[in-house]
Amino acid sequence: MPDRDDLGSAWKVPPSRYLASRPAEHRVGAPRSVYVTMADGCRIAVDVILPDGDASKRWPTVLILTPYVRRFQLAAGSNVEPSPNSYKYRDMFVPRGYAVVVVDARGTGASFGTRDSFRSPRERADYKEIADWIVAQPWSDGRIGATGISYLGAACDFLASTGHKAVKAIAPLFAVWDTWTDNYYPGGMLIKRLALVYDELMLALDHDRRDLRSKFSYFADPALQGPMPIDDDKDGTLAREAVKGHLANFRMPDFMSEFKFRDDTLPYDPSFSSASFGPYNYLDEIPKDVAVYAISGWMDGAGYANGTLSRFLTLPNAQRRIMLGPWDHGARVNVSPWRSRIEPELPVLGEVLRFFDQHLAGRDTGLADEQPIHYFAMHAEEWRAAESWPPVKGSRQLFTAPDHRLAKSPSDAATAASYQADFSVGSGAQTRYERIAGIDATAYYADWTERERGLLSFTTEPLAAPLEIAGHPVVSLWLASSEPDAAVFVYLSEVEADGTSRYVTEGLLRAIHRAEAPAPKNYRTTWPWRTFARKDAKPMPVGEPQLLRFALLPTAWRFAAGSRIRLSIAGGDADHFVQTPHGRPPLLTVMSGAEKATRLDLPTDG
């Protein structure tokens, strides 16, 4: 069964039905482009697309803030899409009565300036000035919303945090709450390829390197030339000058290496830490009357679903919603092994349209009658609705036991199982981590049965009845290491009756970060939180068992009757993460029973 929203009772009005009730009423006007000059003199390139091209009427505005080129010049005679990063927003909202404004972020596209960080605070200041410019235009009705995927989604949070009165609603899609741990350092571990691939992408775009751009399917069409100059820049002189200035942009691998711990600061700017480019840092500056709808997927990178949930749990805003589907980053793929097709069926932007219709256009959409949370239960292949998160109040405990069993109760006697970390073992090239680096993936974890065989695993007896979980599985792992540090990967799988193993979710933690801490007020969680601060990092006492309690990434999943639940442990993921410790694969010993009983808590009412 696909991720259809018209089956079951999760919605009173499913997104697909709402979208069908809102057919296009306007044509997409030709884009008009200008430079908007910031207070410091930096010129920012802006496209304005109006319904029917009609500037005599006033329209609510959907703002798209992108570093990925608002629009490309096209080779002569080509009719390919010139806005691969933003056309979906244009084609959804303009025909339905919204002005769409697409902005090249400072230091990108045809905009001048340089990027001095990832999600620079300077960009955040620009956003307020862009909002000032929008509401001063004759076609603006004074109301602004913002949406977008990933970088564009976090930009929505930053826009709202400027406190601009015109910003009424934001829909951050597949976006982090904490850039450090949701994206680059999950569990305190650096994703080694992400910074490198992202850097190559930005070199391709910011420096107009078409040889590099050909490696990224989203931007590979040879008909795409350099960034489109603004209308008054007839010969492209200004655009070329802007691109030349981008040569001074920051480089992601070098930049991210400055933040090995979450509280590390730039040596030349002690006020600048990873919080400076994390939306959670600006929570108190987001007005409480802004409506927020965050959307993510169960296979959305290293922690984007965590970001969606933390945003929901933390914001005091009365009008806030979330949706979590069977999707990868950006909902490009339905990741369910039981899907009927690769492409998702639920219209994500149709749901965003309904949200903006309610909070920007003043339509009565019935949205207030819907539950604030919608999520998809994998393997059950059904949508669910809930009032609060987590949607279940109980848990089922499973304990590691001798003979690689996962038992319902701990054994009285203490036992141990050892695993020699293998730094050549990896989770593959079709995983949750590829898409966040702009790499295509479609067959998620299809080879998991074979890959899991090389791990230390504990497995239950076949289930007598189905078991559905929703939330964060939490592992309390009593672990000894032969080295003073270790990378600990924990995988949850469903082993079907025929022996096929299905990847469900995973969690990871660098052992020096095992100390827990209370979650701060601007970063609420319902799962174990830690500072990842330099002062709180402590080497493992060699050979002495320590408690590592951490969450696996959230999911909603129904284990079938007759299937078995498996917990697997590894000491590395060579395909995605750096070795820890370098060149010293540790012997990991998992304790079971007695006072050091390793336990898995599954969130369930079943």
KATACOR-V766601 format. One record per backbone hydrogen bond with DSSP energy under -0.5 kcal/mol. CO is the residue of the C=O (numbers start at 1). NH is the residue of the N-H. E is the energy in kcal/mol with one decimal. If there is no record, write none. Layout:
# KATACOR-V766601
co:CO nh:NH e:E
co:CO nh:NH e:E
This chain:
# KATACOR-V766601
co:2 nh:4 e:-1.3
co:14 nh:18 e:-2.5
co:15 nh:19 e:-2.7
co:16 nh:20 e:-1.9
co:17 nh:21 e:-1.2
co:18 nh:21 e:-0.6
co:19 nh:22 e:-1.6
co:27 nh:29 e:-0.7
co:27 nh:52 e:-3.3
co:32 nh:48 e:-2.6
co:33 nh:231 e:-1.1
co:34 nh:46 e:-2.5
co:35 nh:37 e:-0.5
co:36 nh:44 e:-2.7
co:38 nh:41 e:-2.2
co:42 nh:38 e:-3.2
co:42 nh:44 e:-0.5
co:43 nh:112 e:-3.0
co:44 nh:36 e:-2.6
co:45 nh:104 e:-2.4
co:46 nh:34 e:-2.0
co:47 nh:102 e:-1.9
co:48 nh:32 e:-2.4
co:49 nh:100 e:-2.5
co:50 nh:29 e:-1.7
co:50 nh:53 e:-2.0
co:51 nh:54 e:-2.2
co:53 nh:55 e:-0.9
co:59 nh:141 e:-1.9
co:60 nh:99 e:-2.5
co:61 nh:63 e:-0.6
co:61 nh:145 e:-2.8
co:62 nh:101 e:-2.3
co:63 nh:65 e:-0.5
co:63 nh:147 e:-1.2
co:64 nh:66 e:-0.6
co:64 nh:103 e:-2.7
co:66 nh:105 e:-2.9
co:71 nh:228 e:-3.0
co:73 nh:225 e:-3.3
co:75 nh:78 e:-2.3
co:82 nh:72 e:-2.8
co:83 nh:86 e:-1.4
co:83 nh:87 e:-2.3
co:86 nh:89 e:-0.7
co:86 nh:90 e:-1.9
co:87 nh:91 e:-3.0
co:88 nh:92 e:-1.3
co:89 nh:93 e:-2.5
co:90 nh:94 e:-1.8
co:90 nh:95 e:-0.5
co:93 nh:96 e:-0.9
co:93 nh:98 e:-1.5
co:94 nh:97 e:-1.7
co:95 nh:25 e:-3.0
co:95 nh:26 e:-1.4
co:97 nh:60 e:-0.6
co:99 nh:62 e:-3.1
co:99 nh:101 e:-0.5
co:100 nh:49 e:-2.6
co:100 nh:102 e:-0.5
co:101 nh:64 e:-3.1
co:102 nh:47 e:-3.0
co:103 nh:66 e:-2.4
co:103 nh:105 e:-0.7
co:105 nh:108 e:-1.9
co:108 nh:111 e:-2.3
co:112 nh:107 e:-2.3
co:114 nh:116 e:-0.6
co:115 nh:250 e:-2.3
co:117 nh:119 e:-0.5
co:117 nh:120 e:-0.7
co:120 nh:123 e:-0.6
co:120 nh:124 e:-1.6
co:121 nh:125 e:-1.8
co:122 nh:126 e:-1.9
co:123 nh:127 e:-1.9
co:124 nh:128 e:-1.0
co:125 nh:129 e:-1.2
co:126 nh:130 e:-2.5
co:127 nh:131 e:-2.3
co:128 nh:132 e:-2.2
co:129 nh:133 e:-2.2
co:130 nh:134 e:-2.4
co:131 nh:135 e:-2.2
co:132 nh:136 e:-0.9
co:134 nh:137 e:-2.0
co:137 nh:140 e:-1.5
co:139 nh:59 e:-3.5
co:143 nh:61 e:-2.5
co:144 nh:168 e:-2.6
co:144 nh:169 e:-1.1
co:145 nh:63 e:-3.1
co:146 nh:171 e:-2.8
co:148 nh:173 e:-2.5
co:149 nh:152 e:-1.7
co:150 nh:154 e:-2.3
co:151 nh:155 e:-1.7
co:152 nh:156 e:-0.8
co:153 nh:156 e:-0.8
co:153 nh:157 e:-1.0
co:154 nh:158 e:-2.0
co:155 nh:159 e:-2.7
co:156 nh:160 e:-2.6
co:157 nh:161 e:-2.2
co:158 nh:162 e:-0.6
co:159 nh:162 e:-1.5
co:159 nh:164 e:-0.6
co:160 nh:163 e:-1.8
co:160 nh:287 e:-0.7
co:164 nh:167 e:-1.3
co:166 nh:144 e:-2.9
co:166 nh:168 e:-0.8
co:168 nh:291 e:-2.5
co:169 nh:146 e:-1.3
co:170 nh:293 e:-2.1
co:171 nh:148 e:-1.0
co:171 nh:173 e:-0.5
co:172 nh:174 e:-0.5
co:172 nh:295 e:-1.5
co:173 nh:150 e:-2.3
co:177 nh:280 e:-2.5
co:178 nh:182 e:-2.8
co:179 nh:183 e:-1.0
co:179 nh:184 e:-1.7
co:180 nh:185 e:-3.8
co:184 nh:191 e:-2.1
co:185 nh:188 e:-2.4
co:186 nh:189 e:-1.9
co:187 nh:510 e:-2.6
co:190 nh:192 e:-0.9
co:190 nh:578 e:-1.4
co:191 nh:195 e:-0.8
co:192 nh:196 e:-0.6
co:193 nh:197 e:-2.9
co:194 nh:198 e:-2.8
co:195 nh:199 e:-2.1
co:196 nh:200 e:-1.9
co:197 nh:201 e:-2.3
co:198 nh:202 e:-2.5
co:199 nh:203 e:-2.4
co:200 nh:204 e:-2.1
co:201 nh:205 e:-2.1
co:202 nh:206 e:-3.1
co:202 nh:207 e:-0.5
co:203 nh:207 e:-1.7
co:203 nh:209 e:-0.6
co:204 nh:209 e:-1.4
co:205 nh:208 e:-0.7
co:208 nh:210 e:-1.1
co:209 nh:212 e:-0.5
co:209 nh:213 e:-2.1
co:210 nh:214 e:-1.2
co:212 nh:215 e:-1.9
co:213 nh:216 e:-1.9
co:215 nh:217 e:-0.6
co:216 nh:219 e:-1.8
co:217 nh:220 e:-0.7
co:221 nh:224 e:-2.1
co:223 nh:75 e:-2.0
co:223 nh:225 e:-0.6
co:226 nh:73 e:-2.9
co:230 nh:233 e:-1.4
co:232 nh:234 e:-1.5
co:233 nh:236 e:-1.3
co:236 nh:240 e:-2.2
co:237 nh:241 e:-2.0
co:238 nh:242 e:-2.6
co:239 nh:243 e:-2.5
co:240 nh:244 e:-2.2
co:241 nh:245 e:-1.7
co:242 nh:246 e:-1.1
co:243 nh:246 e:-0.6
co:244 nh:247 e:-1.4
co:245 nh:248 e:-1.6
co:246 nh:249 e:-2.3
co:251 nh:255 e:-2.7
co:252 nh:256 e:-3.0
co:253 nh:257 e:-1.1
co:255 nh:258 e:-1.6
co:256 nh:259 e:-1.6
co:261 nh:264 e:-1.7
co:262 nh:274 e:-0.8
co:264 nh:274 e:-0.6
co:266 nh:269 e:-1.6
co:269 nh:266 e:-0.8
co:269 nh:272 e:-2.3
co:271 nh:273 e:-0.7
co:272 nh:266 e:-2.1
co:273 nh:276 e:-1.7
co:274 nh:277 e:-1.2
co:275 nh:278 e:-1.8
co:278 nh:281 e:-1.6
co:279 nh:282 e:-2.2
co:280 nh:283 e:-1.6
co:282 nh:285 e:-1.6
co:283 nh:286 e:-2.1
co:285 nh:287 e:-0.7
co:287 nh:290 e:-1.5
co:288 nh:318 e:-0.7
co:291 nh:170 e:-2.6
co:292 nh:321 e:-2.5
co:294 nh:323 e:-1.6
co:295 nh:174 e:-4.1
co:296 nh:325 e:-2.0
co:297 nh:300 e:-1.5
co:299 nh:301 e:-1.6
co:299 nh:329 e:-0.5
co:300 nh:303 e:-0.7
co:300 nh:304 e:-1.5
co:300 nh:305 e:-0.5
co:303 nh:307 e:-1.9
co:304 nh:308 e:-2.2
co:305 nh:309 e:-2.3
co:306 nh:310 e:-3.1
co:307 nh:311 e:-2.4
co:308 nh:312 e:-1.7
co:309 nh:313 e:-2.8
co:310 nh:314 e:-2.1
co:311 nh:315 e:-2.3
co:318 nh:320 e:-1.2
co:319 nh:292 e:-2.6
co:321 nh:294 e:-2.6
co:322 nh:374 e:-1.6
co:323 nh:296 e:-2.4
co:324 nh:376 e:-1.9
co:325 nh:298 e:-2.5
co:325 nh:327 e:-1.8
co:326 nh:335 e:-2.3
co:326 nh:336 e:-0.5
co:327 nh:299 e:-2.3
co:328 nh:331 e:-2.1
co:333 nh:328 e:-1.1
co:333 nh:335 e:-0.7
co:336 nh:339 e:-1.6
co:342 nh:334 e:-3.6
co:346 nh:348 e:-1.3
co:347 nh:351 e:-1.5
co:348 nh:352 e:-1.7
co:349 nh:353 e:-2.4
co:350 nh:354 e:-1.8
co:351 nh:355 e:-1.9
co:352 nh:356 e:-2.7
co:353 nh:357 e:-3.1
co:354 nh:358 e:-1.9
co:355 nh:359 e:-2.3
co:356 nh:360 e:-3.2
co:356 nh:361 e:-1.9
co:357 nh:363 e:-2.9
co:363 nh:365 e:-1.1
co:366 nh:369 e:-1.6
co:367 nh:370 e:-1.8
co:372 nh:322 e:-2.4
co:373 nh:386 e:-2.1
co:374 nh:324 e:-2.2
co:375 nh:384 e:-3.4
co:376 nh:378 e:-0.8
co:377 nh:381 e:-1.8
co:377 nh:382 e:-1.3
co:378 nh:380 e:-1.5
co:378 nh:558 e:-2.4
co:382 nh:377 e:-3.3
co:384 nh:375 e:-2.1
co:386 nh:373 e:-1.6
co:394 nh:604 e:-1.0
co:396 nh:602 e:-2.7
co:398 nh:600 e:-3.2
co:399 nh:407 e:-3.3
co:401 nh:404 e:-0.5
co:401 nh:405 e:-1.1
co:402 nh:405 e:-0.9
co:404 nh:459 e:-2.2
co:405 nh:401 e:-2.2
co:405 nh:407 e:-0.6
co:407 nh:399 e:-3.1
co:411 nh:594 e:-2.3
co:415 nh:592 e:-2.6
co:417 nh:590 e:-3.2
co:419 nh:421 e:-0.8
co:419 nh:588 e:-3.1
co:421 nh:423 e:-0.6
co:422 nh:425 e:-1.6
co:425 nh:574 e:-3.3
co:430 nh:445 e:-2.5
co:431 nh:434 e:-0.9
co:431 nh:435 e:-0.6
co:432 nh:301 e:-0.7
co:434 nh:437 e:-1.9
co:434 nh:439 e:-1.9
co:435 nh:438 e:-2.1
co:442 nh:444 e:-1.0
co:443 nh:446 e:-1.3
co:445 nh:448 e:-1.6
co:447 nh:451 e:-2.0
co:448 nh:452 e:-2.6
co:449 nh:453 e:-0.5
co:450 nh:453 e:-0.9
co:451 nh:454 e:-1.1
co:452 nh:455 e:-1.9
co:455 nh:457 e:-0.7
co:456 nh:569 e:-2.6
co:458 nh:567 e:-2.9
co:459 nh:406 e:-2.0
co:463 nh:562 e:-2.6
co:467 nh:559 e:-3.6
co:468 nh:606 e:-0.5
co:469 nh:557 e:-1.9
co:471 nh:473 e:-0.7
co:471 nh:555 e:-2.1
co:473 nh:552 e:-3.3
co:474 nh:601 e:-3.1
co:475 nh:477 e:-0.7
co:475 nh:550 e:-2.0
co:476 nh:478 e:-0.6
co:476 nh:599 e:-2.2
co:477 nh:479 e:-0.8
co:477 nh:548 e:-2.8
co:478 nh:591 e:-2.6
co:479 nh:546 e:-2.7
co:480 nh:589 e:-2.7
co:481 nh:543 e:-2.9
co:484 nh:540 e:-2.9
co:486 nh:488 e:-0.6
co:486 nh:511 e:-3.0
co:487 nh:489 e:-0.6
co:488 nh:509 e:-1.9
co:489 nh:570 e:-2.4
co:490 nh:507 e:-2.4
co:491 nh:568 e:-2.6
co:492 nh:504 e:-2.7
co:492 nh:505 e:-1.3
co:493 nh:495 e:-0.5
co:493 nh:566 e:-2.3
co:494 nh:496 e:-0.8
co:494 nh:502 e:-3.1
co:495 nh:564 e:-2.6
co:496 nh:499 e:-2.6
co:500 nh:496 e:-3.0
co:500 nh:502 e:-0.5
co:501 nh:503 e:-0.6
co:502 nh:494 e:-2.3
co:505 nh:492 e:-2.6
co:506 nh:553 e:-3.1
co:507 nh:490 e:-3.1
co:509 nh:488 e:-2.3
co:509 nh:511 e:-0.5
co:510 nh:513 e:-2.5
co:511 nh:514 e:-1.4
co:512 nh:538 e:-2.2
co:520 nh:523 e:-1.8
co:529 nh:517 e:-2.3
co:532 nh:262 e:-1.9
co:533 nh:536 e:-0.7
co:533 nh:537 e:-0.6
co:534 nh:537 e:-0.9
co:540 nh:542 e:-0.6
co:541 nh:544 e:-2.2
co:543 nh:545 e:-0.5
co:546 nh:479 e:-2.9
co:546 nh:548 e:-0.6
co:547 nh:549 e:-0.6
co:548 nh:477 e:-2.7
co:548 nh:550 e:-0.6
co:550 nh:475 e:-2.6
co:555 nh:471 e:-2.8
co:556 nh:378 e:-2.9
co:557 nh:469 e:-3.0
co:557 nh:559 e:-0.6
co:559 nh:467 e:-2.3
co:560 nh:563 e:-1.9
co:563 nh:463 e:-3.0
co:564 nh:495 e:-3.2
co:565 nh:460 e:-2.4
co:566 nh:493 e:-2.3
co:567 nh:458 e:-2.4
co:568 nh:491 e:-2.9
co:569 nh:456 e:-2.0
co:570 nh:489 e:-2.5
co:573 nh:576 e:-1.9
co:573 nh:577 e:-2.9
co:576 nh:192 e:-1.8
co:576 nh:193 e:-0.6
co:580 nh:487 e:-0.9
co:581 nh:584 e:-2.0
co:586 nh:421 e:-2.5
co:586 nh:588 e:-0.7
co:587 nh:482 e:-1.4
co:588 nh:419 e:-2.9
co:588 nh:590 e:-0.5
co:589 nh:480 e:-2.5
co:589 nh:591 e:-0.5
co:590 nh:417 e:-2.1
co:591 nh:598 e:-0.9
co:592 nh:415 e:-2.5
co:593 nh:596 e:-1.3
co:596 nh:598 e:-0.7
co:598 nh:400 e:-1.8
co:599 nh:476 e:-3.2
co:600 nh:398 e:-2.4
co:600 nh:602 e:-0.6
co:601 nh:474 e:-2.2
co:601 nh:603 e:-0.5
co:602 nh:396 e:-2.2
co:602 nh:604 e:-0.7
co:603 nh:470 e:-1.9
